[in-house]
Amino acid sequence: MADLIKEANWLRFYYTSDDAVKDKDLLKDQAHIKTSQKVSTLMTVPFFFQIWQLSLVSHPDSIQLYRKVRSLKAATFFGAVAFGSYELLNMRKQWTYYDRFYPEPTELQKTLQREAMMFKEHNYQTSSVEDKLRKLEDPNLRLIYSQMYQLPPQKYADPDNNVNAPDHKEHDQSL
């Protein structure tokens, strides 16, 4: 029992639930979808100017309008790229936060998950109470089981009777 208590702090520090890991993946996907929608919305304005510029290509009388649309297209494109990179940096910051807040599964979790899948694949059946009782009817097994929960024999159960105790002092005979 004492060994399990020692491991409790280790488990508290290194164990994360599977739900937390699923939440992290879900939150990362939502952040990516949100960022991609924002960036695609930003790119619609340069796309509109590109189509307008293509419609003005074969008209020599509208060369001034063509140049204005080309400059507006370039300005909106660079603005969209700047805002898109800003949104990308915000998404990366969110992902870093999610990675810190929801850590990856530990080795313990991975092995427990693997073992659970193996039990599921092999259709593991627990032994019944009758089978367990039949195992305890074996006299050798009963002896081992009783010895497991027995304290070893102590030479000096009462520490006052131990003459070789490290803090044992001779009585003063002068009194």
KOLZA-962950 format. One line per 4 residues: their letters; for each residue z, x, y of C-alpha. Coordinates in Angstrom, 3 decimals, decimal comma. Example, Ala and Ser with C-alpha at 12.3 -4.5 7.8 and 13.67 -1.06 7.14 Angstrom:
2
as> 7,800 12,300 -4,500  7,140 13,670 -1,060
//
This chain:
175
madl> 0,000 0,000 0,000  0,820 2,820 2,388  -2,615 4,379 1,825  -4,321 1,198 2,986
ikea> -2,228 1,067 6,144  -3,300 4,626 6,987  -6,946 3,568 6,716  -6,517 0,540 9,021
nwlr> -6,904 2,558 12,213  -9,963 4,293 10,786  -11,526 0,945 9,913  -10,682 -0,493 13,326
fyyt> -12,423 2,428 15,026  -15,494 2,754 12,793  -16,138 -0,783 11,554  -18,376 -3,229 13,395
sdda> -19,271 -6,609 12,025  -22,782 -7,507 10,926  -22,822 -10,297 13,506  -22,352 -7,773 16,292
vkdk> -25,325 -5,775 15,070  -27,458 -8,913 14,873  -26,402 -9,839 18,384  -27,492 -6,419 19,624
dllk> -30,955 -6,816 18,144  -31,270 -10,329 19,521  -30,167 -9,251 23,004  -32,576 -6,301 22,975
dqah> -35,446 -8,590 21,989  -34,554 -11,033 24,752  -34,443 -8,216 27,334  -37,845 -6,962 26,161
ikts> -39,407 -10,435 26,341  -37,964 -10,999 29,817  -39,294 -7,643 31,062  -42,747 -8,183 29,570
qkvs> -42,975 -11,617 31,220  -42,015 -10,142 34,605  -44,531 -7,297 34,306  -47,340 -9,612 33,200
tlmt> -46,563 -11,895 36,145  -46,705 -8,902 38,500  -50,093 -7,855 37,111  -51,721 -11,247 37,733
vpff> -52,200 -10,527 41,458  -54,216 -7,276 40,920  -56,159 -9,075 38,179  -57,030 -11,842 40,656
fqiw> -58,238 -9,245 43,213  -60,293 -7,503 40,481  -62,102 -10,741 39,649  -62,689 -11,403 43,363
qlsl> -64,044 -7,873 43,813  -66,416 -8,319 40,857  -67,747 -11,533 42,384  -68,593 -9,645 45,621
vshp> -70,530 -6,806 43,916  -74,056 -8,250 44,186  -73,747 -9,437 47,822  -74,778 -6,708 50,299
dsiq> -73,917 -8,814 53,330  -70,192 -8,952 52,383  -69,550 -5,217 52,172  -66,622 -5,376 54,632
lyrk> -64,908 -8,083 52,567  -65,577 -6,027 49,434  -63,771 -3,006 50,946  -60,787 -5,117 52,036
vrsl> -60,479 -6,684 48,582  -60,729 -3,233 46,982  -57,923 -1,863 49,167  -55,784 -4,983 48,547
kaat> -56,422 -4,639 44,813  -55,311 -0,998 44,838  -52,217 -1,781 46,925  -51,164 -4,706 44,721
ffga> -51,830 -2,673 41,575  -49,628 0,221 42,717  -46,976 -2,249 43,875  -47,065 -4,007 40,498
vafg> -46,787 -0,657 38,689  -43,821 0,309 40,890  -42,001 -2,984 40,303  -42,943 -2,847 36,605
syel> -41,446 0,629 36,222  -38,304 -0,587 38,022  -38,050 -3,469 35,546  -38,621 -1,028 32,666
lnmr> -35,751 1,159 33,894  -33,499 -1,908 34,119  -34,453 -2,865 30,556  -33,660 0,647 29,327
kqwt> -30,276 0,487 31,076  -29,584 -2,829 29,344  -30,586 -1,346 25,983  -28,282 1,626 26,536
yydr> -25,440 -0,760 27,349  -26,164 -2,802 24,212  -26,239 0,380 22,117  -22,821 1,350 23,440
fype> -21,283 -2,099 23,217  -22,731 -2,961 19,802  -22,777 0,279 17,776  -24,975 0,747 14,742
ptel> -23,554 -0,094 11,321  -21,292 2,603 9,950  -21,795 4,340 6,618  -19,045 2,140 5,184
qktl> -20,916 -0,987 6,226  -24,194 0,333 4,868  -22,663 1,127 1,472  -20,879 -2,229 1,345
qrea> -24,151 -3,968 2,135  -25,954 -1,972 -0,580  -23,269 -2,763 -3,144  -23,349 -6,445 -2,266
mmfk> -27,117 -6,510 -2,714  -26,799 -4,744 -6,083  -24,215 -7,283 -7,252  -26,485 -10,076 -6,100
ehny> -29,495 -8,603 -7,924  -27,601 -8,149 -11,183  -25,983 -11,613 -11,039  -22,492 -10,185 -11,250
qtss> -19,996 -12,548 -12,860  -16,295 -12,024 -12,339  -14,150 -11,889 -15,439  -11,995 -14,922 -16,091
vedk> -8,200 -14,951 -16,068  -8,161 -15,221 -19,871  -10,198 -12,022 -20,193  -7,826 -10,207 -17,859
lrkl> -4,809 -11,398 -19,853  -6,429 -10,264 -23,092  -6,829 -6,798 -21,608  -3,107 -6,688 -20,763
edpn> -2,174 -7,467 -24,381  -3,148 -3,930 -25,339  0,187 -1,978 -25,626  -1,286 1,274 -24,270
lrli> -2,648 -0,486 -21,242  0,683 -2,231 -20,674  2,451 1,132 -20,759  0,023 2,664 -18,273
ysqm> 0,347 -0,379 -15,997  4,146 -0,251 -16,029  4,155 3,499 -15,372  1,870 3,081 -12,398
yqlp> 4,496 1,078 -10,517  7,504 3,093 -11,635  9,180 5,757 -9,543  9,396 9,144 -11,206
pqky> 12,821 10,063 -12,591  14,956 11,681 -9,928  17,303 14,485 -10,742  19,612 13,767 -7,826
adpd> 19,417 10,121 -6,841  22,361 10,502 -4,501  21,740 13,400 -2,073  25,502 14,072 -1,722
nnvn> 25,684 15,170 -5,363  22,914 17,737 -4,949  24,617 21,117 -4,847  21,385 22,850 -3,940
apdh> 20,659 20,753 -0,871  19,380 22,833 2,067  21,991 21,503 4,477  24,881 21,888 2,014
kehd> 27,836 23,858 3,488  30,918 25,198 1,839  34,164 23,502 2,819  36,495 25,460 4,945
qsl> 39,472 26,499 2,760  41,656 27,643 5,689  42,925 24,181 6,559
//
